[in-house]
Amino acid sequence: MNYLGNAKSVQALTVYEVWRDRFLRERLRPAVGIAIFFAFTITVYFLGERFFVRQEFESVYLYTSAAVELGLLTCFVLQKTSFGQRYPGLLFLGFSWSLTVVVQVGLAVAQAGELPIFTWILAFLIQATLMPVRWRLHLISQLGVLCCHVGINLVLNLSFAKYTPFKLTGLYLYLFWICLICDLSVYWYECLQRKEFSTRRELESAYQQLEEAEAKYRSIFENAGEGIFQSTPDGRYITANPALARIYGCDSPEEVTAKFTDIERQLYVDPARRNEFLRSIEESGTVSDFESKIYRCDGSIVWISEKARAVRDSSGGVLYYEGLIEDITQRKQAQESLRLFIHALSHDLRNPVAGMLMVLKNWQTKTGDSIAIPRSILERMIQGSEQQLRLINSLLEVHAGELRGLVLHCESVNLRAIVEAAATDLEPLMNEGKATFKNLVPDDLPAVNADKTQLWRVFSNLITNALKHNFPGLNLTVSAQVINAEKLTINQSTAKQDIDKSPITNPQSPISNPGSRMIYCTVEDDGAGILPEQCEHLFDLYVRGDQSRHSVGLGLGLYLCRQIIGAHGGQIGVISTPGAGASFWFTLPLAENFR
């Protein structure tokens, strides 16, 4: 850690020194320019004094000012070269000594007993004001002037007769304090600049880290799979990410914040859920797995799960709510499907088990320890058990089909044999209900391409529903015929077609095309009938009939029938008039279409 800290300090110092040298070079340009103009004005003054003032004039002053001008011009030229760019400190000394040392040398050559202390002071003040960096250079320039002064006095044995020792001491003391003040001001200014520069660098680093963190947060916010939101206590969205816009069916997060200004009434299907949401957060500070049905922007309804918390101010007041929203519609559908499955299992297994139970109870009433069971009854019980096993396997496939599509095992099937098998299994129920059953499926009917187990379920469900939801003495008729697809007419007010809702994974079961031949099957009864408005939703999940048919669960079996027929590439519907019975119909592809 110390090594890293030292490395950062060295790096920051190096960067500061680069800035300091650049600052010195930039300030040298105006300083040299001002000094050149100053030396020029002095030269002009001496020229005027030489030619217009009638008194003795010492030309050494004119020559000295010209030498100063030459030294400054040399600095002006060098500062534009690579040498000047590389060594700005040497140019600084050249600038300073051109104004001080050159003047001292000129006066010494003229044997003038003058001390140009005010020229030195002016030079030191100018360079401290215009170039307040590198205080050591200022000190070197000042010491250079004093060393030159002392050296020249020793070599030339100059004396300053016009100055008394006390006055000369005062001038030196005055020069000392001017130099000290200039050097201290430069030192303090440079310390301040170094601190400011370091602070600025730290701020830049902090801003950079903040920008990086904000960019990471923005990336998470923009690319999160879950919806992220902030909302006000009065029910407005402050922020929303793209995932939330997708969940809500909006084109952009901006549409979410613009559209949903009253979450209680605009979002929740049940407006009371908003108050429950607020109450839960008020009680515990957070809410988790808060499931609700909501309206999307297009009006459709989906399930969401919310996880949120309240953000409060220092006094405990709620500023806003923030949290995550997940679309759980598929999970809810899977849960509902698992519950299609449990009901279907009980529904489809109840029929053959009830029939077998009736047979066993009937034999149980016979006297004696040993009961002789006819072989035909035994074979029927074996067939019933085998059918139950096939049914369980079939139901497992149906449940899987709800999630990834119904898988069919199609083959060429004799439709009349399927109807007879279903009727035989349901014979105890028909006897109990004193029903009359007719199988009018022709013997010479062409074979159909179907899964015989699933097709048995269709006939079994349709016949069982008719028996259960009508009074005793029902007349049942099953018939079938070959038709062309274009001749199939459907009463839209009484028929239900949902082929698109049933996923098909069997490549051998395409939807029937106009012009192709198919089997048209009907299961008719002369019972109580069904109302037209009930027919429209009869094949939906968990739809029940009216009390006239004393229904206790009519919709489940018909929903399964729709799934099976749809997976075969057929259609299913119902035509019914109250009081005149019902006719359930469906279509199946012929086996010849697959040869």
Number of C-alpha atoms within 10 A of each C-alpha: 6 7 8 9 10 11 12 12 13 12 12 16 15 12 14 18 14 10 14 18 18 15 15 19 22 14 18 23 14 14 20 22 15 14 21 22 14 13 21 16 13 17 20 14 12 20 16 11 16 16 10 9 11 8 9 8 14 13 12 16 18 20 15 21 24 17 18 26 22 15 19 27 17 16 24 21 10 16 22 12 10 9 12 18 15 14 14 20 18 15 24 25 17 18 26 27 22 24 25 28 23 19 22 25 15 19 18 20 13 13 15 16 14 15 20 13 15 12 14 23 18 14 20 23 17 17 21 23 15 13 21 24 26 19 20 12 16 25 17 12 21 25 13 17 20 16 13 16 17 13 12 16 14 11 8 11 11 15 14 14 10 11 14 10 11 8 11 14 12 12 16 14 12 14 18 14 12 17 21 14 14 22 24 16 17 22 19 14 17 17 13 12 16 19 13 12 17 17 12 12 15 13 12 12 12 12 13 12 12 12 13 12 12 14 12 12 12 14 11 13 19 18 13 15 18 20 24 24 22 22 20 17 14 11 18 19 24 18 16 23 23 22 24 25 21 19 20 26 17 18 12 16 21 16 15 25 18 11 16 17 18 13 19 18 17 17 24 20 17 14 15 11 19 17 11 12 18 17 14 16 17 14 9 10 14 19 19 15 13 15 17 18 18 22 18 19 20 9 11 10 16 18 20 21 16 19 16 21 20 23 15 13 10 6 6 8 10 14 14 19 21 21 18 20 22 19 21 17 15 12 11 14 14 15 12 13 17 16 13 21 20 13 16 19 17 10 14 20 17 13 19 23 16 14 20 20 14 15 14 14 10 10 13 11 9 11 8 8 5 7 11 8 10 9 9 9 13 11 11 15 20 12 14 19 15 12 18 18 13 14 20 15 12 19 21 13 15 23 21 16 19 18 14 12 18 22 20 24 12 18 14 16 18 19 24 19 15 18 21 16 17 20 21 15 21 20 16 19 21 24 12 13 16 15 17 14 16 14 16 14 20 12 10 8 15 18 17 22 23 27 17 20 17 23 21 20 20 23 22 24 23 20 25 20 17 27 24 18 21 20 16 16 16 20 18 21 18 21 18 20 15 16 15 15 18 12 10 11 7 14 10 12 12 20 21 21 18 16 19 11 11 19 20 24 16 16 9 18 21 17 17 21 13 11 11 13 19 24 22 21 21 23 21 23 24 18 24 20 23 24 17 17 10 14 20 17 18 24 27 18 18 17 17 19 21 14 9 14 18 14 16 13 18 25 20 22 25 24 20 23 23 25 26 27 22 27 27 33 23 24 23 26 24 26 22 22 16 13 13 13 20 22 22 20 20 21 25 25 27 22 19 13 15 12 5
